[in-house]
Amino acid sequence: MSYVKSALAHDETIQAVARVHWILWVRAWLSLLILGWFLIGIYLFFRDVFFLVSTELALTNRRLIYKTGLLHRRTSDLVLNSIETVRISQDFWGQLFAYGRVQVFGTGSEVWTTPLISNPVRFRRAIAEASPSAHD
């Protein structure tokens, strides 16, 4: 069972799931192919693979959930009521291959930043639609 599903509260449902973009897999394999004969390439490859297989990003009807790590788990939740601003960062290549980062600014100094995800515009739209202010 995924972390996100196990962390859901009663009456909490998943609205959207963000996937880490495939370009990060390319970076991992390039590290191995180009630098693999050095120990640093092998280290970079396994570090990236562990990150890619252990990262979960989800939007529920109550909060944003971000989890990464296998042996050392790090999680971050942001309640939808506390969201003030949502931004997308995409460079030229991100727009071309449909990847980018989503930054969600909560009340106070809380900032929730995704790694490079596929279709960040769609994920931002899902956040806007799930936001309590969208239902007023």
DSSP file (Angstrom, degrees, kcal/mol; ACC not computed):
  #  RESIDUE AA STRUCTURE BP1 BP2  ACC     N-H-->O    O-->H-N    N-H-->O    O-->H-N    TCO  KAPPA ALPHA  PHI   PSI    X-CA   Y-CA   Z-CA
    1    1 A M              0   0    0      0, 0.0     2,-0.0     0, 0.0     0, 0.0   0.000 360.0 360.0 360.0 140.7    0.0    0.0    0.0
    2    2 A S     >  -     0   0    0      1,-0.1     4,-1.9     4,-0.0     5,-0.2  -0.335 360.0-117.6 -74.2 158.2    1.3    3.5   -0.8
    3    3 A Y  H  > S+     0   0    0      1,-0.2     4,-1.6     2,-0.2     5,-0.1   0.913 113.3  55.3 -60.0 -43.6    2.0    6.0    1.9
    4    4 A V  H  > S+     0   0    0      1,-0.2     4,-0.6     2,-0.2     3,-0.5   0.931 108.5  46.7 -59.4 -47.5   -0.6    8.4    0.6
    5    5 A K  H >4 S+     0   0    0      1,-0.2     3,-0.7     2,-0.2    -1,-0.2   0.879 112.9  49.7 -63.4 -36.9   -3.4    5.8    0.8
    6    6 A S  H 3< S+     0   0    0     -4,-1.9    -1,-0.2     1,-0.2    -2,-0.2   0.730 109.3  53.4 -73.7 -20.1   -2.3    4.7    4.3
    7    7 A A  H 3< S+     0   0    0     -4,-1.6    -1,-0.2    -3,-0.5    -2,-0.2   0.472  80.3 118.7 -93.2  -2.9   -2.3    8.4    5.5
    8    8 A L    <<  -     0   0    0     -3,-0.7     2,-0.1    -4,-0.6     3,-0.1  -0.405  56.8-138.5 -68.2 137.2   -5.8    9.2    4.4
    9    9 A A    >   -     0   0    0      1,-0.2     3,-2.0    -2,-0.1     2,-0.1  -0.368  42.2 -68.4 -83.2 170.3   -8.2   10.3    7.1
   10   10 A H  T 3  S+     0   0    0      1,-0.3    -1,-0.2    -2,-0.1     3,-0.1  -0.386 124.5  10.4 -59.4 135.3  -11.8    9.2    7.3
   11   11 A D  T 3  S+     0   0    0      1,-0.2     2,-0.5    -3,-0.1    -1,-0.3   0.634  97.6 130.6  65.9  17.0  -13.8   10.7    4.4
   12   12 A E    <   -     0   0    0     -3,-2.0     2,-0.3    48,-0.1    -1,-0.2  -0.873  35.9-172.7-100.7 132.4  -10.6   11.9    2.7
   13   13 A T        -     0   0    0     -2,-0.5    48,-1.7    -3,-0.1     2,-0.4  -0.922  28.2-110.3-126.7 150.5  -10.3   11.1   -1.0
   14   14 A I  E     +A   60   0A   0     -2,-0.3    46,-0.3    46,-0.2     3,-0.1  -0.659  30.8 176.9 -79.0 127.0   -7.5   11.5   -3.5
   15   15 A Q  E     -     0   0A   0     44,-3.4     2,-0.3    -2,-0.4    45,-0.2   0.776  65.7  -2.6 -98.0 -36.4   -8.4   14.1   -6.1
   16   16 A A  E     -A   59   0A   0     43,-1.8    43,-3.2     2,-0.0     2,-0.4  -0.990  55.6-150.3-156.8 151.1   -5.2   14.1   -8.1
   17   17 A V  E     -A   58   0A   0     -2,-0.3     2,-0.4    41,-0.2    41,-0.2  -0.993  13.1-147.5-125.8 132.8   -1.8   12.4   -8.2
   18   18 A A  E     -A   57   0A   0     39,-2.0    39,-0.6    -2,-0.4     2,-0.4  -0.834  12.8-149.9 -99.7 138.4    1.4   14.1   -9.6
   19   19 A R        -     0   0    0     -2,-0.4    99,-2.5    99,-0.3     2,-0.2  -0.870  21.9-111.9-108.5 139.1    4.0   11.9  -11.2
   20   20 A V  B     -D  117   0B   0     -2,-0.4    97,-0.3    97,-0.2    96,-0.0  -0.501  47.7-105.5 -64.7 135.5    7.7   12.6  -11.3
   21   21 A H    >   -     0   0    0     95,-2.1     3,-1.6    -2,-0.2     4,-0.4  -0.304  16.7-122.9 -70.5 148.1    8.6   13.3  -14.9
   22   22 A W  T >> S+     0   0    0      1,-0.3     4,-1.6     2,-0.2     3,-0.8   0.682 103.0  78.8 -63.1 -19.1   10.5   10.7  -17.0
   23   23 A I  H 3> S+     0   0    0      1,-0.3     4,-2.0     2,-0.2    -1,-0.3   0.806  87.3  59.1 -61.8 -27.6   13.2   13.3  -17.7
   24   24 A L  H <> S+     0   0    0     -3,-1.6     4,-1.9     2,-0.2    -1,-0.3   0.820 101.7  53.5 -70.9 -29.7   14.6   12.5  -14.2
   25   25 A W  H <> S+     0   0    0     -3,-0.8     4,-2.5    -4,-0.4    -2,-0.2   0.893 106.9  52.2 -66.5 -39.7   14.9    8.8  -15.2
   26   26 A V  H  X S+     0   0    0     -4,-1.6     4,-2.6     1,-0.2    -2,-0.2   0.923 108.0  51.1 -61.1 -44.0   17.0   10.0  -18.2
   27   27 A R  H  X S+     0   0    0     -4,-2.0     4,-2.0     1,-0.2    -1,-0.2   0.900 109.7  50.4 -60.6 -40.9   19.2   12.0  -15.9
   28   28 A A  H  X S+     0   0    0     -4,-1.9     4,-1.8     2,-0.2    -2,-0.2   0.939 112.9  45.1 -62.9 -47.3   19.8    8.9  -13.6
   29   29 A W  H  X S+     0   0    0     -4,-2.5     4,-2.8     1,-0.2     5,-0.2   0.873 111.1  53.2 -67.1 -36.8   20.7    6.7  -16.6
   30   30 A L  H  X>S+     0   0    0     -4,-2.6     4,-2.9     2,-0.2     5,-0.5   0.883 105.9  54.6 -64.7 -37.1   23.0    9.3  -18.1
   31   31 A S  H  X5S+     0   0    0     -4,-2.0     4,-1.8    -5,-0.2    -1,-0.2   0.921 112.6  43.3 -59.6 -42.9   24.8    9.6  -14.7
   32   32 A L  H  X5S+     0   0    0     -4,-1.8     4,-1.2     3,-0.2    -2,-0.2   0.924 117.7  44.1 -69.6 -44.3   25.4    5.9  -14.8
   33   33 A L  H  <5S+     0   0    0     -4,-2.8     4,-0.2     2,-0.2    -2,-0.2   0.905 123.7  33.3 -69.4 -41.9   26.4    5.7  -18.5
   34   34 A I  H  <5S+     0   0    0     -4,-2.9     3,-0.2    -5,-0.2    -3,-0.2   0.907 137.3  20.0 -83.2 -43.1   28.7    8.8  -18.5
   35   35 A L  H ><<S+     0   0    0     -4,-1.8     3,-2.2    -5,-0.5     6,-1.3   0.347  91.2 108.0-108.3   5.3   30.1    8.6  -15.0
   36   36 A G  T 3< S+     0   0    0     -4,-1.2     6,-0.2     5,-0.3    -1,-0.1   0.775  72.7  60.4 -59.1 -29.8   29.4    4.9  -14.2
   37   37 A W  T 3  S+     0   0    0     -4,-0.2     2,-0.3    -3,-0.2    -1,-0.3   0.650 102.0  64.6 -75.9 -12.4   33.0    3.9  -14.4
   38   38 A F  S X> S-     0   0    0     -3,-2.2     4,-1.1    -6,-0.1     3,-0.8  -0.825  94.7-122.5 -99.3 150.2   33.7    6.4  -11.6
   39   39 A L  H 3> S+     0   0    0     -2,-0.3     4,-2.5     1,-0.2     5,-0.2   0.808 109.0  66.6 -61.6 -28.5   32.1    5.6   -8.3
   40   40 A I  H 3> S+     0   0    0      1,-0.2     4,-2.8     2,-0.2    -1,-0.2   0.872  97.6  53.1 -62.4 -36.7   30.3    9.0   -8.4
   41   41 A G  H <> S+     0   0    0     -6,-1.3     4,-2.2    -3,-0.8    -5,-0.3   0.898 109.8  47.1 -65.5 -40.7   28.2    7.9  -11.4
   42   42 A I  H  X S+     0   0    0     -4,-1.1     4,-2.4    -7,-0.4     5,-0.2   0.918 113.2  49.4 -66.6 -42.9   27.0    4.7   -9.6
   43   43 A Y  H  X S+     0   0    0     -4,-2.5     4,-2.5     1,-0.2    -2,-0.2   0.944 111.9  47.8 -59.8 -49.0   26.2    6.8   -6.5
   44   44 A L  H  X S+     0   0    0     -4,-2.8     4,-2.4     1,-0.2     5,-0.2   0.894 111.1  52.2 -60.8 -40.8   24.3    9.4   -8.5
   45   45 A F  H  X S+     0   0    0     -4,-2.2     4,-2.6     1,-0.2    -1,-0.2   0.958 113.5  41.5 -60.2 -52.7   22.3    6.7  -10.3
   46   46 A F  H  X S+     0   0    0     -4,-2.4     4,-2.5     1,-0.2     5,-0.2   0.858 113.3  53.9 -68.4 -34.0   21.2    4.9   -7.2
   47   47 A R  H  X S+     0   0    0     -4,-2.5     4,-2.0    -5,-0.2    -1,-0.2   0.942 112.6  44.1 -61.4 -46.9   20.4    8.1   -5.4
   48   48 A D  H  X S+     0   0    0     -4,-2.4     4,-2.7    -5,-0.2    -2,-0.2   0.907 113.1  50.7 -65.5 -42.2   18.2    9.2   -8.2
   49   49 A V  H  X S+     0   0    0     -4,-2.6     4,-2.6     2,-0.2     5,-0.3   0.922 109.8  49.9 -63.8 -44.0   16.5    5.9   -8.6
   50   50 A F  H  X S+     0   0    0     -4,-2.5     4,-1.2     1,-0.2    19,-0.3   0.908 112.9  47.9 -60.4 -40.6   15.7    5.7   -4.8
   51   51 A F  H  X S+     0   0    0     -4,-2.0     4,-0.8    -5,-0.2    -2,-0.2   0.934 112.6  48.6 -63.3 -45.8   14.3    9.2   -5.0
   52   52 A L  H  < S+     0   0    0     -4,-2.7     3,-0.4     1,-0.2    -2,-0.2   0.891 114.8  42.6 -65.6 -41.2   12.2    8.4   -8.1
   53   53 A V  H  < S+     0   0    0     -4,-2.6    -1,-0.2     1,-0.2    -2,-0.2   0.690 117.7  46.5 -80.9 -16.2   10.7    5.1   -6.8
   54   54 A S  H  < S+     0   0    0     -4,-1.2     2,-0.4    -5,-0.3    -1,-0.2   0.460  87.0 103.2-104.6   0.0   10.0    6.5   -3.3
   55   55 A T     <  +     0   0    0     -4,-0.8     2,-0.4    -3,-0.4    13,-0.2  -0.705  42.1 176.6 -91.2 130.7    8.4    9.8   -4.2
   56   56 A E  E     - B   0  67A   0     11,-2.9    11,-2.7    -2,-0.4     2,-0.4  -0.999   5.3-178.7-130.7 134.3    4.6   10.3   -3.9
   57   57 A L  E     +AB  18  66A   0    -39,-0.6   -39,-2.0    -2,-0.4     2,-0.3  -0.995  14.1 163.5-132.6 126.2    2.7   13.5   -4.5
   58   58 A A  E     -AB  17  65A   0      7,-2.6     7,-3.0    -2,-0.4     2,-0.5  -0.992  30.0-146.5-146.1 152.0   -1.1   13.7   -4.1
   59   59 A L  E     -AB  16  64A   0    -43,-3.2   -44,-3.4    -2,-0.3   -43,-1.8  -0.976  23.4-176.8-114.1 126.0   -3.9   16.1   -3.7
   60   60 A T  E     -A   14   0A   0      3,-3.1   -46,-0.2    -2,-0.5   -48,-0.1  -0.561  46.7 -94.6-109.9-178.8   -6.8   15.1   -1.5
   61   61 A N  S    S+     0   0    0    -48,-1.7   -47,-0.1    -2,-0.2     3,-0.1   0.538 125.1  30.1 -73.2  -3.6  -10.1   16.9   -0.8
   62   62 A R  S    S-     0   0    0      1,-0.3    18,-2.7   -49,-0.2    19,-0.4   0.649 123.2  -3.1-122.2 -28.9   -8.4   18.2    2.4
   63   63 A R  E     - C   0  79A   0     16,-0.3    -3,-3.1    17,-0.1     2,-0.4  -0.953  60.0-102.5-158.6 169.5   -4.6   18.6    1.8
   64   64 A L  E     -BC  59  78A   0     14,-2.6    14,-2.0    -2,-0.3     2,-0.4  -0.888  35.3-160.9-100.2 137.4   -1.5   18.2   -0.3
   65   65 A I  E     +BC  58  77A   0     -7,-3.0    -7,-2.6    -2,-0.4     2,-0.4  -0.982  11.9 178.8-125.1 130.9    0.7   15.3    0.6
   66   66 A Y  E     +BC  57  76A   0     10,-2.3    10,-2.3    -2,-0.4     2,-0.4  -0.990   7.3 172.3-132.5 123.0    4.4   14.9   -0.4
   67   67 A K  E     +BC  56  75A   0    -11,-2.7   -11,-2.9    -2,-0.4     2,-0.3  -0.991   2.1 165.2-132.1 138.3    6.4   11.9    0.6
   68   68 A T  E     + C   0  74A   0      6,-2.3     6,-3.1    -2,-0.4   -13,-0.2  -0.986  32.7  60.5-146.0 155.3    9.9   10.8   -0.3
   69   69 A G        -     0   0    0     -2,-0.3     4,-0.1   -19,-0.3   -18,-0.0   0.144  42.2-149.5 106.6 140.9   12.5    8.3    1.0
   70   70 A L  S    S+     0   0    0      2,-0.2     3,-0.3     3,-0.1   -19,-0.0   0.796  99.4  19.0-103.0 -57.8   12.7    4.6    1.6
   71   71 A L  S    S+     0   0    0      1,-0.3     2,-0.5     2,-0.0    -2,-0.0   0.813 138.4  34.0 -85.8 -32.5   15.0    4.2    4.5
   72   72 A H  S    S-     0   0    0      2,-0.0    -1,-0.3     0, 0.0     2,-0.3  -0.872  85.6-157.9-124.1  95.1   14.7    7.8    5.7
   73   73 A R        -     0   0    0     -2,-0.5     2,-0.4    -3,-0.3    -4,-0.2  -0.545   9.7-172.5 -80.8 134.9   11.1    9.0    5.0
   74   74 A R  E     -C   68   0A   0     -6,-3.1    -6,-2.3    -2,-0.3     2,-0.3  -0.997   7.8-178.6-124.8 130.2   10.3   12.7    4.8
   75   75 A T  E     -C   67   0A   0     -2,-0.4     2,-0.3    -8,-0.2    -8,-0.2  -0.919  10.9-172.0-128.0 154.6    6.7   13.8    4.5
   76   76 A S  E     -C   66   0A   0    -10,-2.3   -10,-2.3    -2,-0.3     2,-0.4  -0.967   3.2-172.3-146.2 128.6    5.0   17.2    4.1
   77   77 A D  E     -C   65   0A   0     -2,-0.3     2,-0.4   -12,-0.2   -12,-0.2  -0.943   3.0-168.7-119.7 143.5    1.3   18.0    4.3
   78   78 A L  E     -C   64   0A   0    -14,-2.0   -14,-2.6    -2,-0.4     2,-0.2  -0.969  21.9-131.6-134.0 118.0   -0.3   21.3    3.5
   79   79 A V  E >   -C   63   0A   0     -2,-0.4     3,-1.8   -16,-0.2   -16,-0.3  -0.459  15.8-131.1 -69.4 135.3   -4.0   21.8    4.4
   80   80 A L  G >  S+     0   0    0    -18,-2.7     3,-1.5     1,-0.3    -1,-0.1   0.820 104.4  63.9 -58.9 -32.7   -5.9   23.3    1.5
   81   81 A N  G 3  S+     0   0    0    -19,-0.4    -1,-0.3     1,-0.3   -18,-0.1   0.750 100.5  53.4 -62.7 -22.6   -7.4   26.0    3.8
   82   82 A S  G <  S+     0   0    0     -3,-1.8    25,-1.5    25,-0.1     2,-0.3   0.397  79.2 117.3 -96.3   4.0   -4.0   27.4    4.3
   83   83 A I  E <   +F  106   0C   0     -3,-1.5    23,-0.3    -4,-0.2     3,-0.1  -0.568  26.9 164.2 -76.5 129.2   -3.0   27.8    0.6
   84   84 A E  E     +     0   0C   0     21,-3.3     2,-0.3     1,-0.4    22,-0.2   0.764  63.6  10.6-107.2 -43.5   -2.4   31.4   -0.4
   85   85 A T  E     -F  105   0C   0     20,-1.7    20,-3.2     2,-0.0     2,-0.4  -0.991  53.0-160.9-142.7 145.1   -0.5   31.2   -3.8
   86   86 A V  E     -F  104   0C   0     -2,-0.3     2,-0.3    18,-0.2    18,-0.2  -0.996  17.8-178.2-127.2 126.7    0.3   28.5   -6.3
   87   87 A R  E     -F  103   0C   0     16,-3.2    16,-2.9    -2,-0.4     2,-0.4  -0.898  15.7-149.1-124.0 152.9    3.1   29.0   -8.8
   88   88 A I  E     -F  102   0C   0     -2,-0.3     2,-0.5    14,-0.2    14,-0.2  -0.973   5.0-158.8-119.0 136.1    4.6   27.0  -11.7
   89   89 A S  E     +F  101   0C   0     12,-2.6    12,-2.1    -2,-0.4     2,-0.4  -0.967  24.7 157.1-114.2 116.9    8.2   27.1  -12.7
   90   90 A Q        -     0   0    0     -2,-0.5    10,-0.1    10,-0.2     2,-0.1  -0.989  22.0-160.4-139.6 127.9    8.8   25.9  -16.3
   91   91 A D     >  -     0   0    0     -2,-0.4     4,-2.2     8,-0.2     5,-0.2  -0.279  48.8 -81.1 -89.8-172.3   11.7   26.7  -18.5
   92   92 A F  H  > S+     0   0    0      1,-0.2     4,-2.2     2,-0.2     5,-0.1   0.927 132.9  46.0 -56.2 -48.1   11.7   26.3  -22.3
   93   93 A W  H  > S+     0   0    0      1,-0.2     4,-2.8     2,-0.2    -1,-0.2   0.856 109.5  56.2 -66.4 -34.4   12.4   22.5  -22.1
   94   94 A G  H  >>S+     0   0    0      2,-0.2     5,-2.4     1,-0.2     4,-0.6   0.886 109.3  45.4 -63.5 -39.5    9.8   22.1  -19.4
   95   95 A Q  H  <5S+     0   0    0     -4,-2.2     3,-0.3     3,-0.2    -2,-0.2   0.889 114.1  49.6 -69.6 -38.5    7.1   23.7  -21.6
   96   96 A L  H  <5S+     0   0    0     -4,-2.2    -2,-0.2    -5,-0.2    -1,-0.2   0.912 122.8  30.5 -66.6 -42.8    8.2   21.6  -24.6
   97   97 A F  H  <5S-     0   0    0     -4,-2.8    -1,-0.2    -5,-0.1    -2,-0.2   0.269 111.0-115.5-102.7  10.3    8.2   18.3  -22.7
   98   98 A A  T  <5S+     0   0    0     -4,-0.6    21,-2.2    -3,-0.3     2,-0.3   0.927  70.6 122.5  58.7  53.8    5.4   19.2  -20.2
   99   99 A Y  E   < +E  118   0B   0     -5,-2.4     2,-0.3    19,-0.2    -1,-0.2  -0.953  22.2 128.8-136.5 162.1    7.3   19.2  -16.9
  100  100 A G  E     -E  117   0B   0     17,-1.6    17,-2.9    -2,-0.3     2,-0.4  -0.977  49.4 -82.8 175.2-178.3    7.9   21.7  -14.2
  101  101 A R  E     -F   89   0C   0    -12,-2.1   -12,-2.6    -2,-0.3     2,-0.5  -0.868  28.0-149.3-109.9 144.1    7.8   22.4  -10.5
  102  102 A V  E     -F   88   0C   0     -2,-0.4    12,-2.1    13,-0.3     2,-0.5  -0.964  10.2-164.2-112.1 127.7    4.8   23.5   -8.6
  103  103 A Q  E     -FG  87 113C   0    -16,-2.9   -16,-3.2    -2,-0.5     2,-0.5  -0.953   1.6-167.1-112.0 127.6    5.3   25.8   -5.6
  104  104 A V  E     -FG  86 112C   0      8,-2.8     8,-3.0    -2,-0.5     2,-0.6  -0.966   6.4-156.1-116.6 122.0    2.5   26.2   -3.1
  105  105 A F  E     -FG  85 111C   0    -20,-3.2   -21,-3.3    -2,-0.5   -20,-1.7  -0.866  13.7-169.2-101.8 122.7    2.7   29.0   -0.6
  106  106 A G  E     -F   83   0C   0      4,-2.8   -23,-0.2    -2,-0.6   -26,-0.1  -0.399  39.0 -64.5 -99.5 179.8    0.8   28.5    2.6
  107  107 A T  S >  S+     0   0    0    -25,-1.5     3,-0.9    -2,-0.1     2,-0.3  -0.324 110.4   6.8 -63.1 148.6    0.0   30.9    5.4
  108  108 A G  T 3  S-     0   0    0      1,-0.2     0, 0.0    -3,-0.1     0, 0.0  -0.606 130.1 -37.9  77.2-137.0    3.0   32.0    7.3
  109  109 A S  T 3  S+     0   0    0     -2,-0.3     2,-0.3    -4,-0.1    -1,-0.2   0.250  92.4 132.1-109.5  12.1    6.3   30.9    5.8
  110  110 A E    <   -     0   0    0     -3,-0.9    -4,-2.8    -5,-0.0     2,-0.4  -0.492  29.6-179.6 -71.8 128.7    5.3   27.4    4.7
  111  111 A V  E     -G  105   0C   0     -2,-0.3     2,-0.6    -6,-0.2    -6,-0.2  -0.999  12.2-162.5-130.0 129.1    6.3   26.6    1.1
  112  112 A W  E     -G  104   0C   0     -8,-3.0    -8,-2.8    -2,-0.4     2,-0.4  -0.952  15.1-177.3-114.3 111.9    5.5   23.2   -0.5
  113  113 A T  E     -G  103   0C   0     -2,-0.6   -10,-0.2   -10,-0.2    -2,-0.0  -0.939  12.7-148.3-118.9 130.9    7.7   22.6   -3.6
  114  114 A T        -     0   0    0    -12,-2.1     3,-0.1    -2,-0.4     2,-0.0  -0.503  19.5-117.6 -86.3 159.5    7.4   19.5   -5.9
  115  115 A P        -     0   0    0      0, 0.0     2,-0.4     0, 0.0   -13,-0.3  -0.166  67.9 -51.3 -73.0-172.9   10.3   18.0   -7.8
  116  116 A L  S    S-     0   0    0    -15,-0.1   -95,-2.1   -95,-0.1     2,-0.3  -0.514  75.3-177.7 -64.9 118.4   10.0   18.0  -11.6
  117  117 A I  E     -DE  20 100B   0    -17,-2.9   -17,-1.6    -2,-0.4     2,-0.2  -0.811  29.3-103.8-118.2 159.4    6.5   16.6  -12.3
  118  118 A S  E    S+ E   0  99B   0    -99,-2.5   -99,-0.3    -2,-0.3   -19,-0.2  -0.582  98.0   3.3 -77.1 142.5    4.6   15.8  -15.4
  119  119 A N     >  +     0   0    0    -21,-2.2     4,-1.8    -2,-0.2    -1,-0.2   0.917  67.3 177.3  49.6  61.4    1.8   18.2  -16.4
  120  120 A P  H  > S+     0   0    0      0, 0.0     4,-2.5     0, 0.0     5,-0.2   0.810  77.3  59.6 -64.8 -27.6    2.3   20.8  -13.7
  121  121 A V  H  > S+     0   0    0      2,-0.2     4,-2.4     1,-0.2     5,-0.2   0.921 105.4  48.5 -65.7 -42.3   -0.5   23.0  -15.1
  122  122 A R  H  > S+     0   0    0     -3,-0.2     4,-2.2     2,-0.2    -1,-0.2   0.898 111.7  49.6 -63.1 -40.6   -3.0   20.2  -14.7
  123  123 A F  H  X S+     0   0    0     -4,-1.8     4,-2.0     2,-0.2    -2,-0.2   0.913 110.6  49.7 -66.6 -41.5   -1.9   19.6  -11.1
  124  124 A R  H  X S+     0   0    0     -4,-2.5     4,-2.4     1,-0.2    -2,-0.2   0.910 109.8  51.7 -61.9 -41.6   -2.2   23.4  -10.4
  125  125 A R  H  X S+     0   0    0     -4,-2.4     4,-2.4     1,-0.2    -1,-0.2   0.904 108.1  51.8 -61.3 -40.9   -5.7   23.4  -11.9
  126  126 A A  H  X S+     0   0    0     -4,-2.2     4,-1.9     2,-0.2    -1,-0.2   0.889 109.2  50.4 -63.4 -38.6   -6.6   20.4   -9.6
  127  127 A I  H  X S+     0   0    0     -4,-2.0     4,-1.4     2,-0.2    -2,-0.2   0.930 110.7  49.1 -63.4 -44.5   -5.4   22.3   -6.6
  128  128 A A  H  < S+     0   0    0     -4,-2.4     6,-0.2     1,-0.2    -2,-0.2   0.891 112.4  47.8 -62.7 -39.7   -7.5   25.4   -7.6
  129  129 A E  H  < S+     0   0    0     -4,-2.4    -1,-0.2     1,-0.2    -2,-0.2   0.818 113.9  46.7 -71.6 -29.9  -10.6   23.2   -8.1
  130  130 A A  H  < S+     0   0    0     -4,-1.9    -1,-0.2    -5,-0.2    -2,-0.2   0.650  87.2 110.8 -85.1 -15.2  -10.1   21.4   -4.7
  131  131 A S  S >< S-     0   0    0     -4,-1.4     3,-1.5    -5,-0.1     4,-0.5  -0.324  74.3-129.2 -62.1 137.8   -9.4   24.7   -2.8
  132  132 A P  G >  S+     0   0    0      0, 0.0     3,-1.2     0, 0.0     4,-0.2   0.819 107.5  61.3 -57.8 -31.4  -12.2   25.6   -0.4
  133  133 A S  G >  S+     0   0    0      1,-0.3     3,-0.9     2,-0.2    -2,-0.1   0.745  94.3  63.7 -68.7 -21.9  -12.4   29.1   -1.9
  134  134 A A  G <  S+     0   0    0     -3,-1.5    -1,-0.3     1,-0.2    -3,-0.1   0.686 101.3  51.9 -73.4 -16.9  -13.3   27.6   -5.3
  135  135 A H  G <         0   0    0     -3,-1.2    -1,-0.2    -4,-0.5    -2,-0.2   0.381 360.0 360.0-101.1   3.7  -16.6   26.3   -3.8
  136  136 A D    <         0   0    0     -3,-0.9    -1,-0.2    -4,-0.2    -2,-0.1   0.488 360.0 360.0 -76.0 360.0  -17.7   29.6   -2.3
